[in-house]
Amino acid sequence: MTMMVEFPDLGDVSGFAGHRVLTGALSAVDTTSADGRLFFQIIVSTIANALGVSRATLYRHLGE
């Protein structure tokens, strides 16, 4: 099973040009395994750092 994610209006980060690519990449991560969940967390942490937002903020927008 893969996790499907969508980006609603991200407010101050809504101008992030790669949001469609990002959504596609995250939806392809298999979150049924421990490795997949860890990989997903690493991706989200990296993206949050790059955007200058907290992981919690990004998770809220990812529907976590």
C-alpha positions as a printed NumPy array, in Angstrom:
array([[ 0.   ,  0.   ,  0.   ],
       [ 1.247,  3.465, -0.794],
       [ 0.316,  6.669,  0.966],
       [-1.403,  9.212, -1.227],
       [-0.736, 12.806, -0.285],
       [-2.02 , 16.067, -1.646],
       [-0.94 , 19.602, -0.929],
       [-3.727, 21.98 ,  0.017],
       [-2.916, 25.675,  0.149],
       [ 0.413, 25.79 ,  1.951],
       [ 0.195, 29.474,  2.738],
       [ 3.711, 30.86 ,  2.892],
       [ 5.163, 27.875,  1.041],
       [ 2.472, 27.652, -1.666],
       [ 4.907, 29.057, -4.209],
       [ 7.08 , 25.946, -4.017],
       [ 7.423, 25.131, -7.714],
       [ 8.007, 21.405, -7.327],
       [ 4.896, 20.608, -5.301],
       [ 3.439, 18.324, -7.999],
       [ 6.691, 16.388, -8.318],
       [ 6.945, 16.242, -4.548],
       [ 3.389, 14.959, -4.181],
       [ 4.064, 12.258, -6.752],
       [ 7.302, 11.222, -5.096],
       [ 5.769, 11.003, -1.63 ],
       [ 2.746,  9.074, -2.888],
       [ 5.104,  6.452, -4.341],
       [ 6.724,  5.678, -0.963],
       [ 5.625,  2.312,  0.401],
       [ 4.685,  3.098,  3.995],
       [ 3.713, -0.456,  4.915],
       [ 7.269, -1.343,  5.941],
       [ 9.419,  0.143,  8.689],
       [12.022,  1.114,  6.082],
       [ 9.371,  2.849,  3.987],
       [ 8.051,  4.814,  6.957],
       [11.595,  5.858,  7.921],
       [12.318,  6.901,  4.327],
       [ 9.085,  8.94 ,  4.296],
       [10.099, 10.695,  7.549],
       [13.548, 11.476,  6.139],
       [12.026, 12.928,  2.969],
       [ 9.566, 15.058,  4.945],
       [12.327, 16.306,  7.265],
       [14.525, 17.234,  4.31 ],
       [11.685, 19.05 ,  2.55 ],
       [10.639, 20.898,  5.711],
       [14.22 , 22.05 ,  6.259],
       [14.533, 23.192,  2.646],
       [11.274, 25.142,  2.867],
       [12.12 , 26.6  ,  6.256],
       [ 9.027, 25.211,  7.966],
       [ 8.678, 22.759, 10.821],
       [ 8.004, 19.083, 10.183],
       [ 4.745, 19.477, 12.099],
       [ 3.612, 22.202,  9.703],
       [ 4.464, 20.088,  6.686],
       [ 2.756, 17.022,  8.21 ],
       [-0.4  , 19.082,  8.784],
       [-0.434, 19.951,  5.108],
       [ 0.245, 16.333,  4.184],
       [-2.716, 15.17 ,  6.233],
       [-0.652, 13.288,  8.823]])
